[in-house]
Structures are given as structure tokens and as C-alpha cells.
């Protein structure tokens, strides 16, 4: 314990040193400008604002207690060997001091080892260009899709929900995996893309038992995950065709065969919980996206649609507790800069609607985790809205941007995040925010399981880039 604490304090000292000795916008360049180094230091500290209701996780933390105090140091390096060859690496180390604030004796050693410190090369790949062919080889993130907040097409890299659930930007919680990515330009505005993760499967990660964002029974200390061999039979593969029609109508069609990243409970022997485990069956996802700017209304319209073949659902009446169902889902969104009466500067508005439906539902299948209404909820509708309005004239060399983001499950639960962000120059930013969750009176809806885990937080970041 003491050794881990010393390591954490050293990391925090590095964080403070880099922050205090940084002065202006900079990025390090070496080798005649062919090597560039950039990154950031960051701390996010969050406090619980409601007492736990009990039974849904995070019960060790009471209102007013620090449940997250995570310091980051991230470094990115790009080495341009030649115009057609680049090497990129991104490393991140972090230390969550909330384990020391709360007392490590409150958590198992396995949980502390899993979440307190991180030292990871998140991406390491080589880019190769040869005529119309682009290759990216190595550990990487691949981003497909147009949606914010929920993922339909962005399914290639699993997420890490351990430290701040789904509340962070996807780029910060995607797990990089070794892949081969190839893009071939068959025409000036048409690309064929191939993605292959040949031998590696990573599931979504959940917080361990006793932590604030635990999601029982997943995570360290819960029901174990099935271990998959590192071989070609457990890899994922897919492709996408993307083209631009007319003056700017971007459209794509894709097909991706992969293991489902979210855990599904399997019970080879239902009467013996020791045999239970979380598994990740294969799913075939076929879908498409579009994005277009409509000049007459000065609005970007975007959308996604996906058909998932054999998506696993929980059903205690089926063998192994698993029922495989075909599902369809879509998202439609609109983004528009506009002027609001509260600000003479241009503001930004964004709205989305999500819909998902299970095809051929059974009365015994638990859809979308809505166990209080098993067999009654075979579809899901979500709405989201985002408004931000920057003020550039209140503080010299700074932009003050209040915003609010709302996600609502029409069954009666939701999430709202009001935020104020101050960006000073090109380096420094600080955000004050509040994540408010609420649930349904009958314990239903997407956000109901975390309806008691509202929080207030401060996020401080200094970038060198």
C-alpha cells in the first residue's frame, strides 16, 4: 500500500511540475522538425452530491465526499520518416487520489491495482501511403459514426467505463487495439476501407466493487469475464464504403463482424452461480451514415442506422440465460450555429433523436436492462440536446463558454450536464460542471440504475501543443 502511495505522489509531483514550468504555447520538435512532441496535464476532481439509495452501486460514497480525483499526464509523439511514412505513439499515465482520500482499506487490493494508477501506451502505429493506398498498422483507434453520447456505428474500439463511466469524450475512454486499417481511394471522392483486428478481443471495462462508478456485478470483484484465446478465431473484421454525392452529401455503408463488447451473463449451470460468467458472442453489424450541410437553413444534418444480427439479450428462461435477437437502431441529428438574445456572438445548437428496437421479442427477454418491465419494452427512444454560447469579450485573451447537455429516455429518466468552461489562450482551460441523473418512479429507463450518482466536478487542463 505504502509503495503504491509513493508512486501516486510522485506522479502528482510530476503533474504539478509540468504545469508550473509551462509558460506559453509550445510543442517540442526535433530532428529538423520531423519529430513533434505534444500532450497535456489534467486533473478532474468530482464530489458526490446525493446520498446513495442503496443496491445500485457506489454506496460507500456519501454526499459531499470526493469520488474522483484523477491526474493525467499524456504525451503524443509523431515522427515523420518521409512524406509517405509516419510513426505515431500516445502514452498516458494517471493517478486517482480518491483511493487515498477514501482509504484503500475500503477496496480490495485487486480493485486498487486495477484503477488507482495507469501507465499505458494507448496507441502505437505506423502510417504508410503509396499512391491511392493508405495503411495504418498497430495499436490504434478507429472512429466510425456521426452520433454524440450513444454509439451506433462507432463500435470498433471497446470503451473503458471504470473511472468516469460514459461521461468522458470517447477519444479518452476508447481502448486501443492492434489492427490493420487500409483505405483505398477508388475515385477522387470515394474510399474503400478495410479494418481487421486479427487476434485480439477486448471487452468494455467496468469499475470494480466498492468504487463510485461500480456497476454490479461487472468489473473487478463481480462475476468474472470469459477469457478468449489470442488467435485469429477471436478477431474482428469489417469494411466500409464512403463517398461524397453532389456538392457535399457524405454517405457511407459498412459491415463489421465482431464480438459484442458489452457483457452478457452466461449460466452453463443455472443452479450453481460459481459457473456463471460474462461472455461476448459474435454480432454482425450492418449499417450506414450520412452527413450534409443544408445551405438554405445553415444546418448540418447527420444520421446513422445499423442492423445488428444476433445481438445477445438476457433471458432467464433460455439455455445459458442468453437470447440472441436481431435489432435495428438509428440516429438523426442536426447542428446549427445561431444567434441567441443572451449573446451577441454566434452560439451552437445540436439535437439528436435515437431509436432502437428488438425484432421478434419474447415476453421473457429483458430488453435494455429494463427488468421491471420485462417483455413490455422492446424498443427504446432517446432524445438529446446541446447548447453552448461563447463569450469572447468578457475576459482579455479568454473565452468563457456556458453550455448545457441533456439526454432523455422518453420512458422517464435522464441526464443533464450544465457546464461553464473558461479557456485562456491556447493552453489552459478549466471547467465547472454538474452531472444530474434522474430515474423513473418504477425504476425503469436507461439512466435509472445511476439515478443516485449525481456529481459536481472541476476539470483543469493545460496543453502543450
C-alpha positions in Angstrom: 0.0 0.0 0.0 2.8 2.5 1.0 4.7 1.7 -2.2 1.7 2.4 -4.3 1.0 5.7 -2.4 4.6 6.8 -3.0 4.2 6.1 -6.7 1.0 8.1 -6.8 2.5 11.1 -5.0 5.5 11.1 -7.4 3.0 11.2 -10.3 1.2 14.1 -8.8 4.5 15.9 -8.3 5.3 15.5 -12.0 1.9 16.8 -12.8 2.4 20.0 -10.7 6.0 20.5 -12.0 5.0 20.3 -15.7 2.1 22.7 -15.0 4.1 25.3 -13.1 7.1 25.3 -15.5 4.9 25.6 -18.7 4.6 29.2 -19.9 3.3 29.6 -23.5 2.0 27.7 -26.4 4.7 25.2 -27.4 5.3 21.8 -28.9 8.7 20.2 -28.9 10.2 19.5 -32.3 13.4 17.6 -33.0 15.3 16.0 -36.0 14.9 19.1 -38.2 11.2 19.4 -37.4 10.4 15.8 -38.3 9.7 14.7 -34.7 6.9 16.5 -32.8 6.0 16.0 -29.2 2.9 17.4 -27.6 0.4 16.5 -24.9 -1.3 17.8 -21.7 -1.6 17.6 -18.0 -5.0 17.4 -16.5 -6.9 16.9 -13.2 -10.5 16.1 -12.8 -12.0 16.1 -9.3 -15.6 15.1 -8.6 -17.8 15.2 -5.5 -21.0 13.2 -4.9 -24.0 15.4 -4.5 -26.6 12.9 -3.4 -26.7 10.1 -0.8 -26.9 6.6 -2.2 -30.3 4.9 -2.4 -28.8 1.5 -1.9 -28.4 -1.6 -4.1 -27.3 0.1 -7.3 -23.6 0.5 -6.6 -21.3 3.3 -5.3 -22.8 3.0 -1.9 -19.6 3.6 0.0 -19.6 7.3 -1.0 -21.9 9.7 0.7 -23.0 13.2 -0.4 -20.1 15.6 -0.2 -17.4 13.0 -0.5 -14.7 13.1 -3.2 -15.3 10.1 -5.5 -12.8 11.0 -8.2 -9.5 13.0 -8.2 -7.7 11.8 -11.3 -4.5 13.5 -12.5 -3.2 12.8 -16.0 0.0 13.2 -18.0 -0.4 12.4 -21.7 2.3 12.6 -24.3 2.0 12.2 -28.1 4.8 11.8 -30.5 4.8 11.9 -34.3 7.9 11.1 -36.3 7.7 11.8 -40.0 10.3 9.5 -41.6 9.3 10.6 -45.1 6.2 12.1 -46.7 4.8 8.6 -47.1 5.9 7.1 -43.7 4.9 8.3 -40.2 5.2 6.7 -36.7 2.8 7.8 -34.0 2.6 7.0 -30.3 0.4 8.2 -27.5 1.2 7.4 -23.8 -0.9 8.2 -20.8 -0.2 7.9 -17.1 -2.7 8.8 -14.4 -3.2 8.6 -10.7 -6.6 8.6 -8.9 -6.0 10.1 -5.4 -9.6 9.4 -4.4 -8.4 5.9 -3.3 -6.2 7.6 -0.7 -8.9 10.1 0.3 -11.4 7.3 0.9 -8.8 4.9 2.3 -7.5 1.9 0.4 -8.8 -0.5 3.1 -12.3 0.2 1.7 -11.4 -1.6 -1.6 -9.9 -4.9 -2.4 -6.3 -4.9 -3.5 -7.3 -6.2 -6.9 -9.5 -3.1 -7.4 -6.8 -0.7 -6.2 -4.3 -2.3 -8.6 -6.7 -2.1 -11.4 -7.8 1.5 -11.1 -5.5 3.6 -8.9 -2.6 4.0 -11.3 -2.4 3.7 -15.1 0.7 3.5 -17.3 -0.2 2.7 -20.8 0.8 3.2 -24.4 -2.7 3.9 -25.7 -1.7 4.0 -29.4 1.4 3.0 -31.3 1.1 2.7 -35.1 2.8 3.3 -38.4 1.1 5.2 -41.3 2.1 4.2 -44.9 1.0 6.0 -48.0 1.5 4.7 -51.5 -0.5 6.3 -54.3 -4.2 5.8 -53.6 -3.5 3.3 -50.7 -3.2 4.3 -47.0 -2.2 1.7 -44.4 -2.2 2.1 -40.6 -0.6 -0.8 -38.8 -0.5 -1.2 -35.0 -2.4 -0.3 -31.8 -5.0 2.3 -32.7 -8.5 3.8 -32.5 -10.8 3.7 -35.5 -13.8 6.1 -35.4 -16.9 5.4 -37.5 -20.2 7.2 -37.0 -21.9 10.6 -36.6 -23.6 10.4 -33.2 -22.7 12.0 -29.8 -23.4 10.4 -26.5 -24.5 7.0 -27.8 -22.6 4.7 -30.2 -24.2 3.0 -33.2 -21.5 2.9 -35.9 -18.6 3.7 -33.5 -18.2 0.1 -32.5 -14.7 -1.0 -33.3 -12.9 0.0 -30.1 -14.4 -1.0 -26.7 -14.8 1.6 -24.0 -13.3 1.9 -20.6 -16.1 2.9 -18.1 -14.1 2.4 -15.0 -13.2 5.9 -13.8 -16.0 8.2 -15.1 -18.5 5.8 -16.7 -19.7 7.1 -20.2 -19.3 10.8 -19.2 -15.9 11.4 -20.9 -15.2 12.1 -24.6 -14.9 8.8 -26.5 -11.3 9.5 -27.5 -10.3 9.5 -23.8 -12.0 6.2 -22.9 -11.7 4.1 -26.1 -9.3 1.2 -25.7 -6.8 1.0 -28.5 -6.3 -2.5 -30.0 -3.8 -3.9 -32.6 -5.4 -3.6 -36.0 -4.7 -3.4 -39.7 -6.5 -0.5 -41.4 -6.4 0.1 -45.1 -8.1 2.8 -47.1 -8.1 2.8 -50.9 -9.2 5.7 -53.0 -11.0 4.3 -55.9 -12.1 7.8 -57.1 -11.4 11.4 -56.0 -14.4 11.3 -53.5 -14.9 7.6 -52.9 -12.9 5.4 -50.5 -12.9 1.7 -49.6 -11.9 1.0 -46.0 -10.9 -2.4 -44.5 -10.4 -3.0 -40.8 -9.0 -6.2 -39.3 -8.2 -6.9 -35.6 -6.7 -10.3 -36.3 -6.0 -11.9 -32.9 -7.3 -9.6 -30.1 -10.6 -9.1 -28.3 -11.1 -6.6 -25.5 -14.4 -6.2 -23.7 -15.7 -3.0 -22.2 -14.2 -2.3 -18.8 -16.3 -1.6 -15.7 -15.3 -0.1 -12.3 -14.5 -2.6 -9.6 -16.5 -3.4 -6.5 -16.9 -0.6 -4.0 -15.9 2.2 -6.3 -18.3 5.1 -7.1 -18.9 4.0 -10.7 -19.2 0.3 -10.0 -21.9 -1.4 -12.0 -22.5 -4.7 -10.2 -21.9 -7.5 -11.0 -19.5 -6.3 -13.7 -15.9 -5.2 -13.0 -13.2 -6.4 -10.7 -14.9 -8.3 -7.8 -18.0 -9.1 -9.8 -18.9 -12.1 -12.0 -15.7 -13.0 -14.0 -15.3 -12.4 -17.7 -14.8 -15.3 -20.0 -11.2 -15.4 -21.3 -10.8 -15.7 -25.0 -7.7 -17.2 -26.6 -5.5 -14.8 -28.6 -6.0 -16.3 -32.0 -7.5 -15.5 -35.4 -10.8 -17.1 -34.4 -11.5 -14.3 -31.9 -10.6 -11.4 -34.1 -12.9 -8.9 -35.8 -13.1 -7.8 -39.4 -15.1 -5.4 -41.5 -15.2 -2.8 -44.2 -16.8 0.5 -45.2 -17.5 2.3 -48.5 -17.6 6.1 -48.2 -18.4 8.6 -50.9 -19.5 12.2 -51.5 -22.5 12.8 -53.7 -23.0 16.1 -55.3 -21.6 19.2 -53.6 -21.2 17.7 -50.1 -23.6 14.8 -49.2 -21.3 12.4 -47.4 -22.6 8.8 -47.1 -21.1 5.5 -46.1 -22.2 1.9 -45.8 -20.4 -0.6 -43.5 -20.3 -4.2 -42.3 -18.4 -5.2 -39.2 -18.2 -8.7 -37.7 -17.1 -8.6 -34.0 -17.6 -9.8 -30.5 -20.2 -7.8 -28.6 -18.2 -5.5 -26.2 -20.9 -5.3 -23.5 -21.1 -8.3 -21.1 -23.9 -10.8 -21.3 -24.5 -13.2 -18.4 -24.0 -16.9 -19.2 -25.0 -19.7 -16.9 -23.8 -23.1 -18.0 -25.2 -24.5 -14.7 -28.0 -22.1 -13.6 -28.2 -23.6 -10.1 -24.5 -23.1 -9.4 -23.5 -19.4 -9.5 -19.9 -20.4 -9.4 -20.2 -21.4 -13.1 -21.7 -18.1 -14.2 -19.6 -15.7 -16.3 -19.9 -12.8 -18.7 -19.5 -13.7 -22.3 -19.2 -11.8 -25.6 -20.9 -13.5 -28.5 -20.2 -12.5 -32.1 -22.5 -9.9 -33.7 -22.7 -8.8 -37.3 -23.4 -5.1 -37.6 -24.5 -3.7 -41.0 -25.3 0.0 -41.3 -24.7 3.3 -42.8 -24.1 7.0 -42.1 -24.7 10.4 -43.7 -23.7 14.0 -43.2 -24.8 17.0 -45.3 -24.7 20.8 -44.9 -28.0 22.4 -46.0 -27.1 25.9 -47.1 -30.7 27.4 -47.1 -31.1 26.7 -43.4 -27.3 26.8 -42.5 -27.6 23.5 -40.7 -25.7 20.2 -40.7 -27.9 17.2 -40.8 -26.4 13.8 -39.9 -27.5 10.3 -39.2 -26.7 6.7 -38.6 -28.6 3.4 -39.0 -27.5 -0.1 -38.0 -28.9 -3.7 -38.1 -27.3 -6.0 -35.5 -27.6 -9.7 -36.3 -27.7 -11.9 -33.2 -27.3 -9.2 -30.5 -27.3 -11.0 -27.1 -30.0 -10.3 -24.6 -30.6 -11.7 -21.1 -33.4 -14.3 -20.7 -33.5 -16.5 -17.6 -35.8 -19.0 -19.4 -33.3 -19.7 -22.2 -30.3 -22.1 -22.1 -27.3 -20.2 -20.6 -29.6 -17.3 -19.9 -28.9 -15.8 -23.3 -31.4 -14.9 -26.1 -29.9 -13.7 -29.4 -32.1 -11.1 -31.1 -31.8 -9.1 -34.3 -32.0 -5.3 -33.5 -32.3 -2.2 -35.6 -31.3 1.3 -34.5 -31.0 4.8 -36.0 -29.9 8.3 -35.1 -30.9 11.6 -36.7 -29.2 14.8 -35.7 -28.9 18.5 -36.6 -26.3 21.1 -35.7 -26.6 24.8 -36.3 -24.7 27.9 -35.3 -27.2 30.7 -34.4 -27.6 33.9 -32.5 -29.3 33.9 -29.2 -30.7 37.0 -27.4 -28.3 36.3 -24.4 -25.2 36.7 -26.5 -24.1 38.9 -29.5 -21.7 36.1 -30.6 -22.7 33.0 -32.5 -23.9 30.1 -30.4 -24.1 26.5 -31.2 -27.2 24.2 -31.1 -27.3 20.5 -31.5 -30.1 18.0 -31.3 -30.4 14.2 -31.7 -33.0 11.5 -31.6 -32.1 7.8 -31.1 -34.3 4.8 -31.6 -33.6 1.1 -31.1 -35.9 -1.9 -31.5 -35.6 -5.5 -30.8 -37.0 -7.6 -33.6 -39.2 -10.7 -32.7 -39.1 -10.0 -28.9 -40.1 -12.6 -26.4 -42.1 -11.9 -23.3 -39.4 -13.4 -21.1 -36.5 -11.4 -22.6 -35.2 -8.5 -20.6 -34.7 -5.7 -23.1 -32.3 -2.8 -22.5 -31.9 -3.9 -18.8 -35.4 -2.8 -18.1 -36.1 -5.7 -15.7 -39.1 -4.0 -14.1 -41.0 -4.3 -17.3 -39.6 -7.5 -18.8 -41.3 -8.3 -22.1 -43.0 -4.9 -22.3 -40.2 -2.8 -23.6 -38.9 -3.9 -26.9 -37.9 -0.5 -28.2 -36.1 2.5 -26.8 -36.2 6.2 -27.7 -33.7 8.7 -26.5 -33.5 12.5 -27.2 -30.5 14.8 -26.7 -29.9 18.5 -26.9 -26.8 20.7 -26.5 -26.5 24.5 -26.4 -23.2 26.4 -26.0 -22.7 30.1 -26.2 -19.1 31.5 -26.0 -18.3 35.0 -24.7 -15.1 36.3 -26.1 -15.2 39.9 -24.8 -15.6 39.4 -21.0 -12.0 38.5 -20.2 -9.0 39.5 -22.2 -7.3 36.6 -24.1 -10.0 34.2 -22.7 -13.3 32.6 -23.9 -16.0 31.9 -21.4 -18.5 29.3 -22.6 -21.5 28.2 -20.6 -23.3 25.2 -22.0 -25.9 22.5 -21.2 -26.2 19.0 -22.5 -29.4 17.0 -21.8 -30.1 13.3 -22.6 -33.6 12.0 -22.0 -35.0 8.5 -22.2 -38.7 9.0 -23.1 -39.7 6.3 -20.7 -38.9 8.8 -17.9 -35.2 9.0 -16.9 -32.4 11.3 -18.0 -29.1 13.1 -17.5 -28.4 16.9 -17.6 -24.9 18.5 -17.5 -24.7 22.3 -17.2 -21.1 23.4 -17.6 -19.1 26.6 -17.6 -15.7 26.4 -19.4 -13.0 29.1 -19.3 -10.3 28.8 -22.0 -7.3 31.1 -21.5 -5.1 31.5 -24.5 -4.4 28.3 -26.4 -3.1 26.3 -23.5 -5.2 26.5 -20.3 -8.8 25.6 -19.7 -10.9 25.0 -16.6 -14.5 23.6 -16.5 -17.0 23.6 -13.7 -19.9 21.1 -14.3 -22.7 19.2 -12.6 -23.9 15.8 -13.8 -27.5 15.4 -12.7 -29.2 12.0 -13.2 -32.8 11.0 -12.5 -34.8 7.8 -12.8 -38.3 6.6 -13.3 -40.7 6.1 -10.3 -40.9 2.4 -11.3 -37.1 2.0 -11.6 -37.2 2.0 -15.3 -35.2 3.7 -18.1 -31.6 3.8 -19.3 -30.4 6.2 -16.6 -32.4 4.8 -13.6 -29.5 2.5 -12.3 -27.3 5.6 -11.8 -30.1 8.0 -10.7 -28.4 8.5 -7.3 -24.9 9.1 -8.6 -25.2 12.8 -9.5 -21.9 14.7 -9.1 -20.2 18.1 -9.3 -16.7 18.4 -10.7 -13.9 20.7 -11.7 -11.7 19.8 -14.7 -8.4 21.6 -15.2 -6.2 21.1 -18.3 -3.0 22.5 -19.6 -2.0 21.6 -23.1 1.4 21.8 -24.8 0.7 21.6 -28.5 
